[in-house]
Amino acid sequence: MTFSADLRAATTTTWDAATGHRFVEEIWRGEVPVPVLTTYLVQDNQFLDAFVALMGATVAAADRPEPRIVHARQLGLIAGPENDFFARSLDALDVPSADRTTPELLAPTRGFLDLMNAARRSADYATCLTPLLVAEWLYLDCFDARSAAAGRADVDLPDEPIQREWIELHAGPEFEAWVAFLRAEFDRVAANLDDAARAGVAAGFARAVDLELAFFKAAYNV
């Protein structure tokens, strides 16, 4: 197996708990309770700046021109449609300005921000790729109906507009291609790492998966 597949297999219990979490099941039905959805989006909105910065660092750290261009194009998408989604959704949910800019951060939010910021500061391509790969790959498994993990090929998208669009942002051929690119780059770069560096990347991968599950749980436990 590839290194990414090995790490995915090593985190199967937590990964499957995240992709099968109540939040994922409810969003597919358009039934996430409004307070839970609001908490989730308010907290997720706090990742946007750090995620953009991490992607910028990944552009800079990429070791070849071709992947650098792919990362740069994806960065433009994150800074555009997804940013607009948060603004529109938080408007629809009547979220006050203070809760958008300076909410109290839940522990998984702080943890993921720390992980992304540490990866960015490392200026190391493999380290930068790691949290990006987990975040995007796990969400593909959650929200792309064609994903084998999702098993929802015959499930219709919900009518509720916010939850429907959140699924659409993390599904489809283009998002699937983006995740495939991240996996290929991660595996290519990891092949040249020494044992200590591979162990560090593996630890970062496992930490990111743990935080994804904790983030879903935290939306219900406030």
PyMOL commands that place a pseudoatom at each C-alpha (Angstrom):
pseudoatom trace, name=CA, resn=MET, resi=1, chain=A, elem=C, hetatm=0, pos=[0.000, 0.000, 0.000]
pseudoatom trace, name=CA, resn=THR, resi=2, chain=A, elem=C, hetatm=0, pos=[0.981, 3.646, -0.325]
pseudoatom trace, name=CA, resn=PHE, resi=3, chain=A, elem=C, hetatm=0, pos=[2.052, 5.621, 2.726]
pseudoatom trace, name=CA, resn=SER, resi=4, chain=A, elem=C, hetatm=0, pos=[-1.218, 7.566, 2.739]
pseudoatom trace, name=CA, resn=ALA, resi=5, chain=A, elem=C, hetatm=0, pos=[-3.165, 4.297, 2.615]
pseudoatom trace, name=CA, resn=ASP, resi=6, chain=A, elem=C, hetatm=0, pos=[-1.069, 2.917, 5.465]
pseudoatom trace, name=CA, resn=LEU, resi=7, chain=A, elem=C, hetatm=0, pos=[-1.839, 5.960, 7.606]
pseudoatom trace, name=CA, resn=ARG, resi=8, chain=A, elem=C, hetatm=0, pos=[-5.510, 5.795, 6.699]
pseudoatom trace, name=CA, resn=ALA, resi=9, chain=A, elem=C, hetatm=0, pos=[-5.583, 2.140, 7.749]
pseudoatom trace, name=CA, resn=ALA, resi=10, chain=A, elem=C, hetatm=0, pos=[-3.771, 2.915, 10.992]
pseudoatom trace, name=CA, resn=THR, resi=11, chain=A, elem=C, hetatm=0, pos=[-6.447, 5.470, 11.916]
pseudoatom trace, name=CA, resn=THR, resi=12, chain=A, elem=C, hetatm=0, pos=[-9.443, 3.427, 10.738]
pseudoatom trace, name=CA, resn=THR, resi=13, chain=A, elem=C, hetatm=0, pos=[-11.300, 3.398, 14.054]
pseudoatom trace, name=CA, resn=THR, resi=14, chain=A, elem=C, hetatm=0, pos=[-11.210, 7.167, 14.500]
pseudoatom trace, name=CA, resn=TRP, resi=15, chain=A, elem=C, hetatm=0, pos=[-11.640, 7.909, 10.785]
pseudoatom trace, name=CA, resn=ASP, resi=16, chain=A, elem=C, hetatm=0, pos=[-14.753, 5.741, 10.531]
pseudoatom trace, name=CA, resn=ALA, resi=17, chain=A, elem=C, hetatm=0, pos=[-16.147, 7.249, 13.732]
pseudoatom trace, name=CA, resn=ALA, resi=18, chain=A, elem=C, hetatm=0, pos=[-15.775, 10.690, 12.139]
pseudoatom trace, name=CA, resn=THR, resi=19, chain=A, elem=C, hetatm=0, pos=[-17.253, 9.831, 8.739]
pseudoatom trace, name=CA, resn=GLY, resi=20, chain=A, elem=C, hetatm=0, pos=[-20.130, 8.024, 10.432]
pseudoatom trace, name=CA, resn=HIS, resi=21, chain=A, elem=C, hetatm=0, pos=[-20.686, 10.648, 13.127]
pseudoatom trace, name=CA, resn=ARG, resi=22, chain=A, elem=C, hetatm=0, pos=[-24.151, 11.933, 13.950]
pseudoatom trace, name=CA, resn=PHE, resi=23, chain=A, elem=C, hetatm=0, pos=[-23.290, 15.299, 12.382]
pseudoatom trace, name=CA, resn=VAL, resi=24, chain=A, elem=C, hetatm=0, pos=[-22.571, 13.689, 9.014]
pseudoatom trace, name=CA, resn=GLU, resi=25, chain=A, elem=C, hetatm=0, pos=[-25.688, 11.535, 9.125]
pseudoatom trace, name=CA, resn=GLU, resi=26, chain=A, elem=C, hetatm=0, pos=[-27.886, 14.510, 10.050]
pseudoatom trace, name=CA, resn=ILE, resi=27, chain=A, elem=C, hetatm=0, pos=[-26.438, 16.861, 7.467]
pseudoatom trace, name=CA, resn=TRP, resi=28, chain=A, elem=C, hetatm=0, pos=[-27.226, 14.338, 4.729]
pseudoatom trace, name=CA, resn=ARG, resi=29, chain=A, elem=C, hetatm=0, pos=[-30.857, 14.516, 5.868]
pseudoatom trace, name=CA, resn=GLY, resi=30, chain=A, elem=C, hetatm=0, pos=[-30.742, 18.299, 6.267]
pseudoatom trace, name=CA, resn=GLU, resi=31, chain=A, elem=C, hetatm=0, pos=[-31.567, 17.796, 9.933]
pseudoatom trace, name=CA, resn=VAL, resi=32, chain=A, elem=C, hetatm=0, pos=[-28.620, 19.227, 11.862]
pseudoatom trace, name=CA, resn=PRO, resi=33, chain=A, elem=C, hetatm=0, pos=[-30.266, 21.277, 14.643]
pseudoatom trace, name=CA, resn=VAL, resi=34, chain=A, elem=C, hetatm=0, pos=[-29.839, 25.009, 14.111]
pseudoatom trace, name=CA, resn=PRO, resi=35, chain=A, elem=C, hetatm=0, pos=[-27.829, 25.564, 17.338]
pseudoatom trace, name=CA, resn=VAL, resi=36, chain=A, elem=C, hetatm=0, pos=[-25.488, 22.724, 16.394]
pseudoatom trace, name=CA, resn=LEU, resi=37, chain=A, elem=C, hetatm=0, pos=[-25.103, 23.951, 12.818]
pseudoatom trace, name=CA, resn=THR, resi=38, chain=A, elem=C, hetatm=0, pos=[-24.435, 27.468, 14.074]
pseudoatom trace, name=CA, resn=THR, resi=39, chain=A, elem=C, hetatm=0, pos=[-21.774, 26.289, 16.518]
pseudoatom trace, name=CA, resn=TYR, resi=40, chain=A, elem=C, hetatm=0, pos=[-20.155, 24.138, 13.857]
pseudoatom trace, name=CA, resn=LEU, resi=41, chain=A, elem=C, hetatm=0, pos=[-20.012, 26.901, 11.232]
pseudoatom trace, name=CA, resn=VAL, resi=42, chain=A, elem=C, hetatm=0, pos=[-18.890, 29.582, 13.687]
pseudoatom trace, name=CA, resn=GLN, resi=43, chain=A, elem=C, hetatm=0, pos=[-16.010, 27.355, 14.785]
pseudoatom trace, name=CA, resn=ASP, resi=44, chain=A, elem=C, hetatm=0, pos=[-15.178, 26.183, 11.258]
pseudoatom trace, name=CA, resn=ASN, resi=45, chain=A, elem=C, hetatm=0, pos=[-15.105, 29.785, 10.089]
pseudoatom trace, name=CA, resn=GLN, resi=46, chain=A, elem=C, hetatm=0, pos=[-12.162, 30.336, 12.420]
pseudoatom trace, name=CA, resn=PHE, resi=47, chain=A, elem=C, hetatm=0, pos=[-10.083, 27.966, 10.308]
pseudoatom trace, name=CA, resn=LEU, resi=48, chain=A, elem=C, hetatm=0, pos=[-10.378, 29.966, 7.119]
pseudoatom trace, name=CA, resn=ASP, resi=49, chain=A, elem=C, hetatm=0, pos=[-7.499, 32.380, 7.662]
pseudoatom trace, name=CA, resn=ALA, resi=50, chain=A, elem=C, hetatm=0, pos=[-5.169, 29.676, 9.006]
pseudoatom trace, name=CA, resn=PHE, resi=51, chain=A, elem=C, hetatm=0, pos=[-6.155, 27.336, 6.178]
pseudoatom trace, name=CA, resn=VAL, resi=52, chain=A, elem=C, hetatm=0, pos=[-5.440, 30.005, 3.558]
pseudoatom trace, name=CA, resn=ALA, resi=53, chain=A, elem=C, hetatm=0, pos=[-2.093, 30.744, 5.217]
pseudoatom trace, name=CA, resn=LEU, resi=54, chain=A, elem=C, hetatm=0, pos=[-1.240, 27.036, 5.300]
pseudoatom trace, name=CA, resn=MET, resi=55, chain=A, elem=C, hetatm=0, pos=[-2.105, 26.670, 1.638]
pseudoatom trace, name=CA, resn=GLY, resi=56, chain=A, elem=C, hetatm=0, pos=[0.084, 29.669, 0.873]
pseudoatom trace, name=CA, resn=ALA, resi=57, chain=A, elem=C, hetatm=0, pos=[2.942, 28.017, 2.748]
pseudoatom trace, name=CA, resn=THR, resi=58, chain=A, elem=C, hetatm=0, pos=[2.308, 24.826, 0.785]
pseudoatom trace, name=CA, resn=VAL, resi=59, chain=A, elem=C, hetatm=0, pos=[2.546, 26.764, -2.468]
pseudoatom trace, name=CA, resn=ALA, resi=60, chain=A, elem=C, hetatm=0, pos=[5.898, 28.151, -1.321]
pseudoatom trace, name=CA, resn=ALA, resi=61, chain=A, elem=C, hetatm=0, pos=[7.200, 24.812, -0.011]
pseudoatom trace, name=CA, resn=ALA, resi=62, chain=A, elem=C, hetatm=0, pos=[6.252, 22.713, -3.061]
pseudoatom trace, name=CA, resn=ASP, resi=63, chain=A, elem=C, hetatm=0, pos=[9.356, 21.192, -4.599]
pseudoatom trace, name=CA, resn=ARG, resi=64, chain=A, elem=C, hetatm=0, pos=[8.210, 21.274, -8.233]
pseudoatom trace, name=CA, resn=PRO, resi=65, chain=A, elem=C, hetatm=0, pos=[6.545, 23.906, -10.434]
pseudoatom trace, name=CA, resn=GLU, resi=66, chain=A, elem=C, hetatm=0, pos=[3.613, 21.714, -11.524]
pseudoatom trace, name=CA, resn=PRO, resi=67, chain=A, elem=C, hetatm=0, pos=[2.222, 20.941, -8.044]
pseudoatom trace, name=CA, resn=ARG, resi=68, chain=A, elem=C, hetatm=0, pos=[2.851, 24.532, -6.997]
pseudoatom trace, name=CA, resn=ILE, resi=69, chain=A, elem=C, hetatm=0, pos=[0.414, 25.692, -9.679]
pseudoatom trace, name=CA, resn=VAL, resi=70, chain=A, elem=C, hetatm=0, pos=[-2.236, 23.166, -8.594]
pseudoatom trace, name=CA, resn=HIS, resi=71, chain=A, elem=C, hetatm=0, pos=[-1.980, 24.321, -4.982]
pseudoatom trace, name=CA, resn=ALA, resi=72, chain=A, elem=C, hetatm=0, pos=[-2.175, 27.955, -6.053]
pseudoatom trace, name=CA, resn=ARG, resi=73, chain=A, elem=C, hetatm=0, pos=[-5.329, 27.347, -8.086]
pseudoatom trace, name=CA, resn=GLN, resi=74, chain=A, elem=C, hetatm=0, pos=[-6.986, 25.564, -5.143]
pseudoatom trace, name=CA, resn=LEU, resi=75, chain=A, elem=C, hetatm=0, pos=[-6.002, 28.416, -2.854]
pseudoatom trace, name=CA, resn=GLY, resi=76, chain=A, elem=C, hetatm=0, pos=[-7.956, 30.757, -5.124]
pseudoatom trace, name=CA, resn=LEU, resi=77, chain=A, elem=C, hetatm=0, pos=[-11.059, 28.566, -4.754]
pseudoatom trace, name=CA, resn=ILE, resi=78, chain=A, elem=C, hetatm=0, pos=[-10.809, 28.494, -0.965]
pseudoatom trace, name=CA, resn=ALA, resi=79, chain=A, elem=C, hetatm=0, pos=[-10.447, 32.264, -0.846]
pseudoatom trace, name=CA, resn=GLY, resi=80, chain=A, elem=C, hetatm=0, pos=[-13.493, 32.645, -3.110]
pseudoatom trace, name=CA, resn=PRO, resi=81, chain=A, elem=C, hetatm=0, pos=[-16.552, 30.339, -3.055]
pseudoatom trace, name=CA, resn=GLU, resi=82, chain=A, elem=C, hetatm=0, pos=[-15.935, 28.792, 0.370]
pseudoatom trace, name=CA, resn=ASN, resi=83, chain=A, elem=C, hetatm=0, pos=[-15.290, 32.157, 1.983]
pseudoatom trace, name=CA, resn=ASP, resi=84, chain=A, elem=C, hetatm=0, pos=[-18.515, 33.443, 0.421]
pseudoatom trace, name=CA, resn=PHE, resi=85, chain=A, elem=C, hetatm=0, pos=[-20.380, 30.407, 1.767]
pseudoatom trace, name=CA, resn=PHE, resi=86, chain=A, elem=C, hetatm=0, pos=[-19.485, 31.270, 5.344]
pseudoatom trace, name=CA, resn=ALA, resi=87, chain=A, elem=C, hetatm=0, pos=[-20.533, 34.898, 4.973]
pseudoatom trace, name=CA, resn=ARG, resi=88, chain=A, elem=C, hetatm=0, pos=[-23.907, 33.955, 3.473]
pseudoatom trace, name=CA, resn=SER, resi=89, chain=A, elem=C, hetatm=0, pos=[-24.583, 31.114, 5.894]
pseudoatom trace, name=CA, resn=LEU, resi=90, chain=A, elem=C, hetatm=0, pos=[-23.724, 33.089, 9.017]
pseudoatom trace, name=CA, resn=ASP, resi=91, chain=A, elem=C, hetatm=0, pos=[-25.967, 35.886, 7.722]
pseudoatom trace, name=CA, resn=ALA, resi=92, chain=A, elem=C, hetatm=0, pos=[-28.821, 33.414, 7.265]
pseudoatom trace, name=CA, resn=LEU, resi=93, chain=A, elem=C, hetatm=0, pos=[-28.291, 32.095, 10.788]
pseudoatom trace, name=CA, resn=ASP, resi=94, chain=A, elem=C, hetatm=0, pos=[-28.244, 35.649, 12.245]
pseudoatom trace, name=CA, resn=VAL, resi=95, chain=A, elem=C, hetatm=0, pos=[-24.819, 35.142, 13.807]
pseudoatom trace, name=CA, resn=PRO, resi=96, chain=A, elem=C, hetatm=0, pos=[-23.606, 38.358, 15.520]
pseudoatom trace, name=CA, resn=SER, resi=97, chain=A, elem=C, hetatm=0, pos=[-20.422, 39.976, 14.270]
pseudoatom trace, name=CA, resn=ALA, resi=98, chain=A, elem=C, hetatm=0, pos=[-18.494, 39.202, 17.455]
pseudoatom trace, name=CA, resn=ASP, resi=99, chain=A, elem=C, hetatm=0, pos=[-19.271, 35.496, 17.152]
pseudoatom trace, name=CA, resn=ARG, resi=100, chain=A, elem=C, hetatm=0, pos=[-17.902, 35.527, 13.625]
pseudoatom trace, name=CA, resn=THR, resi=101, chain=A, elem=C, hetatm=0, pos=[-14.633, 37.273, 14.418]
pseudoatom trace, name=CA, resn=THR, resi=102, chain=A, elem=C, hetatm=0, pos=[-13.803, 36.519, 18.056]
pseudoatom trace, name=CA, resn=PRO, resi=103, chain=A, elem=C, hetatm=0, pos=[-15.878, 33.583, 19.340]
pseudoatom trace, name=CA, resn=GLU, resi=104, chain=A, elem=C, hetatm=0, pos=[-14.787, 31.470, 22.260]
pseudoatom trace, name=CA, resn=LEU, resi=105, chain=A, elem=C, hetatm=0, pos=[-12.764, 28.721, 20.632]
pseudoatom trace, name=CA, resn=LEU, resi=106, chain=A, elem=C, hetatm=0, pos=[-13.609, 25.126, 21.467]
pseudoatom trace, name=CA, resn=ALA, resi=107, chain=A, elem=C, hetatm=0, pos=[-10.724, 22.805, 22.310]
pseudoatom trace, name=CA, resn=PRO, resi=108, chain=A, elem=C, hetatm=0, pos=[-10.702, 20.965, 18.931]
pseudoatom trace, name=CA, resn=THR, resi=109, chain=A, elem=C, hetatm=0, pos=[-10.719, 24.309, 17.133]
pseudoatom trace, name=CA, resn=ARG, resi=110, chain=A, elem=C, hetatm=0, pos=[-7.683, 25.475, 19.092]
pseudoatom trace, name=CA, resn=GLY, resi=111, chain=A, elem=C, hetatm=0, pos=[-6.011, 22.127, 18.442]
pseudoatom trace, name=CA, resn=PHE, resi=112, chain=A, elem=C, hetatm=0, pos=[-6.518, 22.272, 14.697]
pseudoatom trace, name=CA, resn=LEU, resi=113, chain=A, elem=C, hetatm=0, pos=[-5.378, 25.894, 14.543]
pseudoatom trace, name=CA, resn=ASP, resi=114, chain=A, elem=C, hetatm=0, pos=[-2.219, 24.930, 16.416]
pseudoatom trace, name=CA, resn=LEU, resi=115, chain=A, elem=C, hetatm=0, pos=[-1.628, 22.008, 14.055]
pseudoatom trace, name=CA, resn=MET, resi=116, chain=A, elem=C, hetatm=0, pos=[-2.090, 24.104, 10.911]
pseudoatom trace, name=CA, resn=ASN, resi=117, chain=A, elem=C, hetatm=0, pos=[0.010, 26.977, 12.210]
pseudoatom trace, name=CA, resn=ALA, resi=118, chain=A, elem=C, hetatm=0, pos=[2.835, 24.633, 13.208]
pseudoatom trace, name=CA, resn=ALA, resi=119, chain=A, elem=C, hetatm=0, pos=[2.743, 23.021, 9.766]
pseudoatom trace, name=CA, resn=ARG, resi=120, chain=A, elem=C, hetatm=0, pos=[2.840, 26.443, 8.115]
pseudoatom trace, name=CA, resn=ARG, resi=121, chain=A, elem=C, hetatm=0, pos=[5.776, 27.581, 10.212]
pseudoatom trace, name=CA, resn=SER, resi=122, chain=A, elem=C, hetatm=0, pos=[7.715, 24.436, 9.386]
pseudoatom trace, name=CA, resn=ALA, resi=123, chain=A, elem=C, hetatm=0, pos=[7.978, 25.507, 5.716]
pseudoatom trace, name=CA, resn=ASP, resi=124, chain=A, elem=C, hetatm=0, pos=[8.331, 21.772, 5.014]
pseudoatom trace, name=CA, resn=TYR, resi=125, chain=A, elem=C, hetatm=0, pos=[6.288, 20.437, 2.119]
pseudoatom trace, name=CA, resn=ALA, resi=126, chain=A, elem=C, hetatm=0, pos=[5.401, 17.052, 3.619]
pseudoatom trace, name=CA, resn=THR, resi=127, chain=A, elem=C, hetatm=0, pos=[4.446, 18.629, 6.944]
pseudoatom trace, name=CA, resn=CYS, resi=128, chain=A, elem=C, hetatm=0, pos=[2.278, 21.230, 5.217]
pseudoatom trace, name=CA, resn=LEU, resi=129, chain=A, elem=C, hetatm=0, pos=[0.571, 18.563, 3.103]
pseudoatom trace, name=CA, resn=THR, resi=130, chain=A, elem=C, hetatm=0, pos=[-0.388, 16.417, 6.101]
pseudoatom trace, name=CA, resn=PRO, resi=131, chain=A, elem=C, hetatm=0, pos=[-3.250, 18.420, 7.693]
pseudoatom trace, name=CA, resn=LEU, resi=132, chain=A, elem=C, hetatm=0, pos=[-4.459, 19.474, 4.228]
pseudoatom trace, name=CA, resn=LEU, resi=133, chain=A, elem=C, hetatm=0, pos=[-4.689, 15.851, 3.145]
pseudoatom trace, name=CA, resn=VAL, resi=134, chain=A, elem=C, hetatm=0, pos=[-6.557, 14.698, 6.242]
pseudoatom trace, name=CA, resn=ALA, resi=135, chain=A, elem=C, hetatm=0, pos=[-9.022, 17.601, 6.192]
pseudoatom trace, name=CA, resn=GLU, resi=136, chain=A, elem=C, hetatm=0, pos=[-9.885, 17.194, 2.509]
pseudoatom trace, name=CA, resn=TRP, resi=137, chain=A, elem=C, hetatm=0, pos=[-9.774, 13.392, 2.270]
pseudoatom trace, name=CA, resn=LEU, resi=138, chain=A, elem=C, hetatm=0, pos=[-11.894, 12.810, 5.363]
pseudoatom trace, name=CA, resn=TYR, resi=139, chain=A, elem=C, hetatm=0, pos=[-14.476, 15.318, 4.134]
pseudoatom trace, name=CA, resn=LEU, resi=140, chain=A, elem=C, hetatm=0, pos=[-14.557, 13.612, 0.750]
pseudoatom trace, name=CA, resn=ASP, resi=141, chain=A, elem=C, hetatm=0, pos=[-15.448, 10.398, 2.565]
pseudoatom trace, name=CA, resn=CYS, resi=142, chain=A, elem=C, hetatm=0, pos=[-18.112, 12.247, 4.546]
pseudoatom trace, name=CA, resn=PHE, resi=143, chain=A, elem=C, hetatm=0, pos=[-19.779, 14.216, 1.791]
pseudoatom trace, name=CA, resn=ASP, resi=144, chain=A, elem=C, hetatm=0, pos=[-19.199, 12.672, -1.630]
pseudoatom trace, name=CA, resn=ALA, resi=145, chain=A, elem=C, hetatm=0, pos=[-22.006, 10.183, -2.225]
pseudoatom trace, name=CA, resn=ARG, resi=146, chain=A, elem=C, hetatm=0, pos=[-19.810, 8.236, -4.636]
pseudoatom trace, name=CA, resn=SER, resi=147, chain=A, elem=C, hetatm=0, pos=[-17.182, 7.609, -1.990]
pseudoatom trace, name=CA, resn=ALA, resi=148, chain=A, elem=C, hetatm=0, pos=[-17.027, 3.977, -0.949]
pseudoatom trace, name=CA, resn=ALA, resi=149, chain=A, elem=C, hetatm=0, pos=[-16.839, 5.142, 2.647]
pseudoatom trace, name=CA, resn=ALA, resi=150, chain=A, elem=C, hetatm=0, pos=[-19.979, 7.227, 2.297]
pseudoatom trace, name=CA, resn=GLY, resi=151, chain=A, elem=C, hetatm=0, pos=[-22.121, 4.519, 0.733]
pseudoatom trace, name=CA, resn=ARG, resi=152, chain=A, elem=C, hetatm=0, pos=[-24.744, 7.058, -0.249]
pseudoatom trace, name=CA, resn=ALA, resi=153, chain=A, elem=C, hetatm=0, pos=[-24.897, 6.691, -4.015]
pseudoatom trace, name=CA, resn=ASP, resi=154, chain=A, elem=C, hetatm=0, pos=[-28.702, 6.523, -3.922]
pseudoatom trace, name=CA, resn=VAL, resi=155, chain=A, elem=C, hetatm=0, pos=[-29.242, 9.272, -1.330]
pseudoatom trace, name=CA, resn=ASP, resi=156, chain=A, elem=C, hetatm=0, pos=[-30.636, 12.611, -2.477]
pseudoatom trace, name=CA, resn=LEU, resi=157, chain=A, elem=C, hetatm=0, pos=[-29.095, 15.865, -1.316]
pseudoatom trace, name=CA, resn=PRO, resi=158, chain=A, elem=C, hetatm=0, pos=[-31.076, 17.615, 1.423]
pseudoatom trace, name=CA, resn=ASP, resi=159, chain=A, elem=C, hetatm=0, pos=[-33.423, 20.481, 0.612]
pseudoatom trace, name=CA, resn=GLU, resi=160, chain=A, elem=C, hetatm=0, pos=[-32.119, 22.681, 3.440]
pseudoatom trace, name=CA, resn=PRO, resi=161, chain=A, elem=C, hetatm=0, pos=[-29.849, 25.123, 1.549]
pseudoatom trace, name=CA, resn=ILE, resi=162, chain=A, elem=C, hetatm=0, pos=[-26.951, 25.574, 3.977]
pseudoatom trace, name=CA, resn=GLN, resi=163, chain=A, elem=C, hetatm=0, pos=[-26.487, 21.873, 4.605]
pseudoatom trace, name=CA, resn=ARG, resi=164, chain=A, elem=C, hetatm=0, pos=[-26.921, 21.053, 0.923]
pseudoatom trace, name=CA, resn=GLU, resi=165, chain=A, elem=C, hetatm=0, pos=[-24.259, 23.554, -0.121]
pseudoatom trace, name=CA, resn=TRP, resi=166, chain=A, elem=C, hetatm=0, pos=[-21.825, 22.320, 2.527]
pseudoatom trace, name=CA, resn=ILE, resi=167, chain=A, elem=C, hetatm=0, pos=[-22.074, 18.850, 1.008]
pseudoatom trace, name=CA, resn=GLU, resi=168, chain=A, elem=C, hetatm=0, pos=[-21.684, 20.240, -2.504]
pseudoatom trace, name=CA, resn=LEU, resi=169, chain=A, elem=C, hetatm=0, pos=[-18.506, 22.105, -1.538]
pseudoatom trace, name=CA, resn=HIS, resi=170, chain=A, elem=C, hetatm=0, pos=[-16.890, 18.806, -0.537]
pseudoatom trace, name=CA, resn=ALA, resi=171, chain=A, elem=C, hetatm=0, pos=[-18.059, 16.531, -3.315]
pseudoatom trace, name=CA, resn=GLY, resi=172, chain=A, elem=C, hetatm=0, pos=[-17.934, 15.987, -7.052]
pseudoatom trace, name=CA, resn=PRO, resi=173, chain=A, elem=C, hetatm=0, pos=[-15.251, 15.170, -9.619]
pseudoatom trace, name=CA, resn=GLU, resi=174, chain=A, elem=C, hetatm=0, pos=[-13.184, 18.317, -9.048]
pseudoatom trace, name=CA, resn=PHE, resi=175, chain=A, elem=C, hetatm=0, pos=[-12.973, 17.837, -5.289]
pseudoatom trace, name=CA, resn=GLU, resi=176, chain=A, elem=C, hetatm=0, pos=[-12.238, 14.145, -5.797]
pseudoatom trace, name=CA, resn=ALA, resi=177, chain=A, elem=C, hetatm=0, pos=[-9.402, 15.069, -8.184]
pseudoatom trace, name=CA, resn=TRP, resi=178, chain=A, elem=C, hetatm=0, pos=[-8.032, 17.539, -5.643]
pseudoatom trace, name=CA, resn=VAL, resi=179, chain=A, elem=C, hetatm=0, pos=[-7.901, 14.842, -2.956]
pseudoatom trace, name=CA, resn=ALA, resi=180, chain=A, elem=C, hetatm=0, pos=[-6.289, 12.396, -5.382]
pseudoatom trace, name=CA, resn=PHE, resi=181, chain=A, elem=C, hetatm=0, pos=[-3.651, 15.034, -6.155]
pseudoatom trace, name=CA, resn=LEU, resi=182, chain=A, elem=C, hetatm=0, pos=[-2.957, 15.602, -2.444]
pseudoatom trace, name=CA, resn=ARG, resi=183, chain=A, elem=C, hetatm=0, pos=[-2.570, 11.865, -1.873]
pseudoatom trace, name=CA, resn=ALA, resi=184, chain=A, elem=C, hetatm=0, pos=[-0.230, 11.489, -4.834]
pseudoatom trace, name=CA, resn=GLU, resi=185, chain=A, elem=C, hetatm=0, pos=[1.918, 14.410, -3.716]
pseudoatom trace, name=CA, resn=PHE, resi=186, chain=A, elem=C, hetatm=0, pos=[1.968, 13.207, -0.113]
pseudoatom trace, name=CA, resn=ASP, resi=187, chain=A, elem=C, hetatm=0, pos=[3.043, 9.713, -1.175]
pseudoatom trace, name=CA, resn=ARG, resi=188, chain=A, elem=C, hetatm=0, pos=[5.655, 11.022, -3.607]
pseudoatom trace, name=CA, resn=VAL, resi=189, chain=A, elem=C, hetatm=0, pos=[7.270, 13.295, -1.038]
pseudoatom trace, name=CA, resn=ALA, resi=190, chain=A, elem=C, hetatm=0, pos=[7.022, 10.760, 1.791]
pseudoatom trace, name=CA, resn=ALA, resi=191, chain=A, elem=C, hetatm=0, pos=[8.990, 8.243, -0.259]
pseudoatom trace, name=CA, resn=ASN, resi=192, chain=A, elem=C, hetatm=0, pos=[12.083, 10.430, 0.160]
pseudoatom trace, name=CA, resn=LEU, resi=193, chain=A, elem=C, hetatm=0, pos=[11.735, 11.043, 3.895]
pseudoatom trace, name=CA, resn=ASP, resi=194, chain=A, elem=C, hetatm=0, pos=[13.949, 9.374, 6.475]
pseudoatom trace, name=CA, resn=ASP, resi=195, chain=A, elem=C, hetatm=0, pos=[12.413, 7.282, 9.233]
pseudoatom trace, name=CA, resn=ALA, resi=196, chain=A, elem=C, hetatm=0, pos=[12.266, 10.121, 11.751]
pseudoatom trace, name=CA, resn=ALA, resi=197, chain=A, elem=C, hetatm=0, pos=[10.553, 12.466, 9.313]
pseudoatom trace, name=CA, resn=ARG, resi=198, chain=A, elem=C, hetatm=0, pos=[8.049, 9.782, 8.289]
pseudoatom trace, name=CA, resn=ALA, resi=199, chain=A, elem=C, hetatm=0, pos=[7.248, 9.156, 11.944]
pseudoatom trace, name=CA, resn=GLY, resi=200, chain=A, elem=C, hetatm=0, pos=[6.660, 12.872, 12.443]
pseudoatom trace, name=CA, resn=VAL, resi=201, chain=A, elem=C, hetatm=0, pos=[4.329, 13.044, 9.469]
pseudoatom trace, name=CA, resn=ALA, resi=202, chain=A, elem=C, hetatm=0, pos=[2.476, 9.950, 10.673]
pseudoatom trace, name=CA, resn=ALA, resi=203, chain=A, elem=C, hetatm=0, pos=[1.977, 11.535, 14.094]
pseudoatom trace, name=CA, resn=GLY, resi=204, chain=A, elem=C, hetatm=0, pos=[0.617, 14.690, 12.456]
pseudoatom trace, name=CA, resn=PHE, resi=205, chain=A, elem=C, hetatm=0, pos=[-1.757, 12.628, 10.332]
pseudoatom trace, name=CA, resn=ALA, resi=206, chain=A, elem=C, hetatm=0, pos=[-3.123, 10.773, 13.380]
pseudoatom trace, name=CA, resn=ARG, resi=207, chain=A, elem=C, hetatm=0, pos=[-3.470, 14.018, 15.334]
pseudoatom trace, name=CA, resn=ALA, resi=208, chain=A, elem=C, hetatm=0, pos=[-5.457, 15.595, 12.501]
pseudoatom trace, name=CA, resn=VAL, resi=209, chain=A, elem=C, hetatm=0, pos=[-7.839, 12.623, 12.328]
pseudoatom trace, name=CA, resn=ASP, resi=210, chain=A, elem=C, hetatm=0, pos=[-8.367, 12.771, 16.101]
pseudoatom trace, name=CA, resn=LEU, resi=211, chain=A, elem=C, hetatm=0, pos=[-9.192, 16.468, 15.845]
pseudoatom trace, name=CA, resn=GLU, resi=212, chain=A, elem=C, hetatm=0, pos=[-11.678, 15.950, 13.006]
pseudoatom trace, name=CA, resn=LEU, resi=213, chain=A, elem=C, hetatm=0, pos=[-13.715, 13.551, 15.141]
pseudoatom trace, name=CA, resn=ALA, resi=214, chain=A, elem=C, hetatm=0, pos=[-13.422, 15.806, 18.192]
pseudoatom trace, name=CA, resn=PHE, resi=215, chain=A, elem=C, hetatm=0, pos=[-14.630, 18.761, 16.129]
pseudoatom trace, name=CA, resn=PHE, resi=216, chain=A, elem=C, hetatm=0, pos=[-17.835, 16.968, 15.106]
pseudoatom trace, name=CA, resn=LYS, resi=217, chain=A, elem=C, hetatm=0, pos=[-18.454, 15.909, 18.702]
pseudoatom trace, name=CA, resn=ALA, resi=218, chain=A, elem=C, hetatm=0, pos=[-17.834, 19.398, 20.079]
pseudoatom trace, name=CA, resn=ALA, resi=219, chain=A, elem=C, hetatm=0, pos=[-20.639, 20.927, 18.027]
pseudoatom trace, name=CA, resn=TYR, resi=220, chain=A, elem=C, hetatm=0, pos=[-23.112, 18.900, 20.132]
pseudoatom trace, name=CA, resn=ASN, resi=221, chain=A, elem=C, hetatm=0, pos=[-21.450, 19.228, 23.499]
pseudoatom trace, name=CA, resn=VAL, resi=222, chain=A, elem=C, hetatm=0, pos=[-21.316, 23.002, 24.006]
for i in range(1, 222): cmd.bond("trace and resi %d" % i, "trace and resi %d" % (i + 1))
show_as sticks, trace
zoom trace
